[in-house]
Amino acid sequence: MLALSNKWVPLLTGQPETGMGFQIASVYLVDGQRFDRVFIEGGYITKIGESHKIPFKEEEIARIAVNHGK
């Protein structure tokens, strides 16, 4: 699980939920990597796809795009 700082609050609260209490997004890192099906719940990245291993730190995130897994 990875806690997100208040930096991301305006973005995440400005987007609709994918389901009750969570959003699914793509996360883009500063090195160009992209992770899809990232689950965000209550300000935490909880899993990527079915994996609970989060292979990056918050400071590596360049952009989060809430897309509901589409």
VMD Tcl script that builds the backbone (N, CA, C; Angstrom):
set m [mol new atoms 210]
animate dup $m
set s [atomselect $m all]
$s set {name element resname resid chain x y z} {
  {N N MET 1 A 0.852 -1.169 0.000}
  {CA C MET 1 A 0.000 0.000 0.000}
  {C C MET 1 A 0.903 1.238 0.000}
  {N N LEU 2 A 0.499 2.241 -0.771}
  {CA C LEU 2 A 1.279 3.473 -0.878}
  {C C LEU 2 A 0.377 4.664 -0.574}
  {N N ALA 3 A 0.732 5.418 0.464}
  {CA C ALA 3 A -0.035 6.611 0.822}
  {C C ALA 3 A 0.313 7.747 -0.130}
  {N N LEU 4 A -0.715 8.432 -0.610}
  {CA C LEU 4 A -0.516 9.595 -1.467}
  {C C LEU 4 A -0.641 10.860 -0.629}
  {N N SER 5 A 0.198 11.844 -0.919}
  {CA C SER 5 A 0.162 13.100 -0.174}
  {C C SER 5 A -1.005 13.967 -0.647}
  {N N ASN 6 A -1.200 15.063 0.037}
  {CA C ASN 6 A -2.270 16.007 -0.308}
  {C C ASN 6 A -2.106 16.611 -1.697}
  {N N LYS 7 A -0.953 16.471 -2.294}
  {CA C LYS 7 A -0.706 16.963 -3.657}
  {C C LYS 7 A -1.750 16.424 -4.639}
  {N N TRP 8 A -2.198 15.191 -4.417}
  {CA C TRP 8 A -3.098 14.516 -5.358}
  {C C TRP 8 A -4.580 14.688 -5.004}
  {N N VAL 9 A -4.890 15.278 -3.862}
  {CA C VAL 9 A -6.278 15.412 -3.415}
  {C C VAL 9 A -7.162 16.139 -4.429}
  {N N PRO 10 A -6.760 17.321 -4.944}
  {CA C PRO 10 A -7.646 18.010 -5.900}
  {C C PRO 10 A -7.953 17.169 -7.145}
  {N N LEU 11 A -6.960 16.484 -7.654}
  {CA C LEU 11 A -7.161 15.643 -8.837}
  {C C LEU 11 A -8.132 14.511 -8.537}
  {N N LEU 12 A -7.895 13.800 -7.451}
  {CA C LEU 12 A -8.696 12.613 -7.152}
  {C C LEU 12 A -10.119 12.961 -6.728}
  {N N THR 13 A -10.299 14.016 -5.950}
  {CA C THR 13 A -11.652 14.378 -5.531}
  {C C THR 13 A -12.443 15.017 -6.665}
  {N N GLY 14 A -11.756 15.480 -7.681}
  {CA C GLY 14 A -12.429 16.073 -8.833}
  {C C GLY 14 A -12.875 15.058 -9.871}
  {N N GLN 15 A -12.593 13.777 -9.626}
  {CA C GLN 15 A -12.955 12.704 -10.557}
  {C C GLN 15 A -13.984 11.783 -9.910}
  {N N PRO 16 A -14.881 11.219 -10.704}
  {CA C PRO 16 A -15.871 10.293 -10.128}
  {C C PRO 16 A -15.226 8.984 -9.668}
  {N N GLU 17 A -15.891 8.329 -8.742}
  {CA C GLU 17 A -15.442 7.029 -8.274}
  {C C GLU 17 A -15.738 5.972 -9.326}
  {N N THR 18 A -14.887 4.966 -9.381}
  {CA C THR 18 A -15.118 3.820 -10.256}
  {C C THR 18 A -16.153 2.907 -9.615}
  {N N GLY 19 A -16.057 2.773 -8.323}
  {CA C GLY 19 A -16.976 1.961 -7.531}
  {C C GLY 19 A -17.086 2.597 -6.160}
  {N N MET 20 A -17.782 1.954 -5.266}
  {CA C MET 20 A -18.004 2.509 -3.936}
  {C C MET 20 A -16.672 2.704 -3.205}
  {N N GLY 21 A -16.201 3.955 -3.138}
  {CA C GLY 21 A -15.011 4.300 -2.367}
  {C C GLY 21 A -13.677 4.082 -3.040}
  {N N PHE 22 A -13.670 3.776 -4.334}
  {CA C PHE 22 A -12.377 3.587 -4.999}
  {C C PHE 22 A -12.401 4.122 -6.421}
  {N N GLN 23 A -11.198 4.357 -6.935}
  {CA C GLN 23 A -11.007 4.771 -8.324}
  {C C GLN 23 A -9.967 3.854 -8.950}
  {N N ILE 24 A -10.091 3.632 -10.245}
  {CA C ILE 24 A -9.069 2.904 -10.994}
  {C C ILE 24 A -8.430 3.899 -11.945}
  {N N ALA 25 A -7.098 3.895 -11.963}
  {CA C ALA 25 A -6.364 4.889 -12.733}
  {C C ALA 25 A -5.158 4.264 -13.421}
  {N N SER 26 A -4.555 5.049 -14.296}
  {CA C SER 26 A -3.225 4.752 -14.823}
  {C C SER 26 A -2.274 5.718 -14.144}
  {N N VAL 27 A -1.113 5.202 -13.763}
  {CA C VAL 27 A -0.095 6.024 -13.119}
  {C C VAL 27 A 1.109 6.081 -14.045}
  {N N TYR 28 A 1.542 7.298 -14.332}
  {CA C TYR 28 A 2.690 7.550 -15.197}
  {C C TYR 28 A 3.850 8.030 -14.336}
  {N N LEU 29 A 5.002 7.389 -14.497}
  {CA C LEU 29 A 6.175 7.761 -13.717}
  {C C LEU 29 A 7.065 8.731 -14.493}
  {N N VAL 30 A 7.918 9.421 -13.773}
  {CA C VAL 30 A 8.805 10.397 -14.411}
  {C C VAL 30 A 9.774 9.726 -15.384}
  {N N ASP 31 A 10.072 8.441 -15.196}
  {CA C ASP 31 A 10.987 7.741 -16.110}
  {C C ASP 31 A 10.276 7.172 -17.342}
  {N N GLY 32 A 8.964 7.446 -17.482}
  {CA C GLY 32 A 8.223 7.007 -18.660}
  {C C GLY 32 A 7.416 5.733 -18.473}
  {N N GLN 33 A 7.619 5.025 -17.388}
  {CA C GLN 33 A 6.830 3.810 -17.155}
  {C C GLN 33 A 5.373 4.162 -16.896}
  {N N ARG 34 A 4.495 3.230 -17.284}
  {CA C ARG 34 A 3.062 3.411 -17.046}
  {C C ARG 34 A 2.503 2.151 -16.397}
  {N N PHE 35 A 1.675 2.359 -15.393}
  {CA C PHE 35 A 1.006 1.255 -14.708}
  {C C PHE 35 A -0.495 1.456 -14.846}
  {N N ASP 36 A -1.179 0.436 -15.365}
  {CA C ASP 36 A -2.626 0.495 -15.553}
  {C C ASP 36 A -3.326 -0.319 -14.471}
  {N N ARG 37 A -4.633 -0.060 -14.341}
  {CA C ARG 37 A -5.473 -0.744 -13.347}
  {C C ARG 37 A -4.926 -0.555 -11.938}
  {N N VAL 38 A -4.569 0.682 -11.621}
  {CA C VAL 38 A -4.094 1.050 -10.290}
  {C C VAL 38 A -5.311 1.422 -9.448}
  {N N PHE 39 A -5.493 0.734 -8.337}
  {CA C PHE 39 A -6.632 0.973 -7.453}
  {C C PHE 39 A -6.243 1.995 -6.396}
  {N N ILE 40 A -7.056 3.045 -6.274}
  {CA C ILE 40 A -6.824 4.098 -5.292}
  {C C ILE 40 A -8.040 4.147 -4.373}
  {N N GLU 41 A -7.783 3.969 -3.086}
  {CA C GLU 41 A -8.861 3.960 -2.088}
  {C C GLU 41 A -8.467 4.851 -0.914}
  {N N GLY 42 A -9.259 5.872 -0.651}
  {CA C GLY 42 A -9.037 6.723 0.507}
  {C C GLY 42 A -7.659 7.355 0.564}
  {N N GLY 43 A -7.123 7.730 -0.586}
  {CA C GLY 43 A -5.810 8.365 -0.617}
  {C C GLY 43 A -4.638 7.402 -0.617}
  {N N TYR 44 A -4.914 6.118 -0.823}
  {CA C TYR 44 A -3.866 5.097 -0.877}
  {C C TYR 44 A -3.939 4.339 -2.190}
  {N N ILE 45 A -2.794 4.061 -2.778}
  {CA C ILE 45 A -2.734 3.091 -3.868}
  {C C ILE 45 A -2.673 1.735 -3.189}
  {N N THR 46 A -3.699 0.925 -3.412}
  {CA C THR 46 A -3.808 -0.342 -2.691}
  {C C THR 46 A -3.339 -1.544 -3.500}
  {N N LYS 47 A -3.476 -1.476 -4.816}
  {CA C LYS 47 A -2.999 -2.586 -5.646}
  {C C LYS 47 A -2.922 -2.149 -7.096}
  {N N ILE 48 A -2.189 -2.937 -7.854}
  {CA C ILE 48 A -2.082 -2.746 -9.304}
  {C C ILE 48 A -2.531 -4.061 -9.926}
  {N N GLY 49 A -3.656 -4.011 -10.628}
  {CA C GLY 49 A -4.252 -5.254 -11.110}
  {C C GLY 49 A -4.628 -6.106 -9.914}
  {N N GLU 50 A -4.078 -7.297 -9.835}
  {CA C GLU 50 A -4.344 -8.187 -8.690}
  {C C GLU 50 A -3.192 -8.197 -7.690}
  {N N SER 51 A -2.123 -7.461 -7.984}
  {CA C SER 51 A -0.943 -7.456 -7.123}
  {C C SER 51 A -0.999 -6.324 -6.092}
  {N N HIS 52 A -0.690 -6.661 -4.864}
  {CA C HIS 52 A -0.641 -5.650 -3.805}
  {C C HIS 52 A 0.761 -5.048 -3.674}
  {N N LYS 53 A 1.700 -5.491 -4.524}
  {CA C LYS 53 A 3.055 -4.935 -4.520}
  {C C LYS 53 A 3.050 -3.650 -5.357}
  {N N ILE 54 A 3.481 -2.560 -4.759}
  {CA C ILE 54 A 3.547 -1.273 -5.456}
  {C C ILE 54 A 5.023 -1.007 -5.761}
  {N N PRO 55 A 5.431 -1.095 -7.033}
  {CA C PRO 55 A 6.855 -1.032 -7.379}
  {C C PRO 55 A 7.408 0.379 -7.601}
  {N N PHE 56 A 6.801 1.381 -6.999}
  {CA C PHE 56 A 7.305 2.743 -7.131}
  {C C PHE 56 A 6.960 3.534 -5.878}
  {N N LYS 57 A 7.618 4.679 -5.737}
  {CA C LYS 57 A 7.365 5.591 -4.620}
  {C C LYS 57 A 6.596 6.794 -5.127}
  {N N GLU 58 A 5.953 7.512 -4.232}
  {CA C GLU 58 A 5.144 8.658 -4.648}
  {C C GLU 58 A 5.971 9.688 -5.416}
  {N N GLU 59 A 7.192 9.930 -4.991}
  {CA C GLU 59 A 8.002 10.951 -5.656}
  {C C GLU 59 A 8.365 10.586 -7.104}
  {N N GLU 60 A 8.137 9.346 -7.499}
  {CA C GLU 60 A 8.379 8.924 -8.875}
  {C C GLU 60 A 7.172 9.174 -9.785}
  {N N ILE 61 A 6.011 9.502 -9.204}
  {CA C ILE 61 A 4.790 9.689 -9.981}
  {C C ILE 61 A 4.795 11.058 -10.661}
  {N N ALA 62 A 4.612 11.039 -11.980}
  {CA C ALA 62 A 4.500 12.277 -12.747}
  {C C ALA 62 A 3.043 12.670 -12.939}
  {N N ARG 63 A 2.177 11.646 -13.131}
  {CA C ARG 63 A 0.779 11.928 -13.447}
  {C C ARG 63 A -0.093 10.745 -13.069}
  {N N ILE 64 A -1.300 11.043 -12.628}
  {CA C ILE 64 A -2.326 10.032 -12.373}
  {C C ILE 64 A -3.516 10.362 -13.234}
  {N N ALA 65 A -3.989 9.395 -13.996}
  {CA C ALA 65 A -5.154 9.596 -14.861}
  {C C ALA 65 A -6.246 8.606 -14.458}
  {N N VAL 66 A -7.290 9.108 -13.821}
  {CA C VAL 66 A -8.421 8.247 -13.449}
  {C C VAL 66 A -9.160 7.895 -14.731}
  {N N ASN 67 A -9.238 6.593 -15.025}
  {CA C ASN 67 A -9.860 6.150 -16.285}
  {C C ASN 67 A -10.789 4.952 -16.078}
  {N N HIS 68 A -10.991 4.555 -14.823}
  {CA C HIS 68 A -11.914 3.480 -14.476}
  {C C HIS 68 A -11.543 2.155 -15.131}
  {N N GLY 69 A -10.269 1.993 -15.456}
  {CA C GLY 69 A -9.795 0.739 -16.030}
  {C C GLY 69 A -10.076 0.561 -17.495}
  {N N LYS 70 A -10.467 1.628 -18.166}
  {CA C LYS 70 A -10.796 1.522 -19.603}
  {C C LYS 70 A -9.636 1.962 -20.461}
}
mol reanalyze $m
mol bondsrecalc $m
mol representation Tube
mol addrep $m
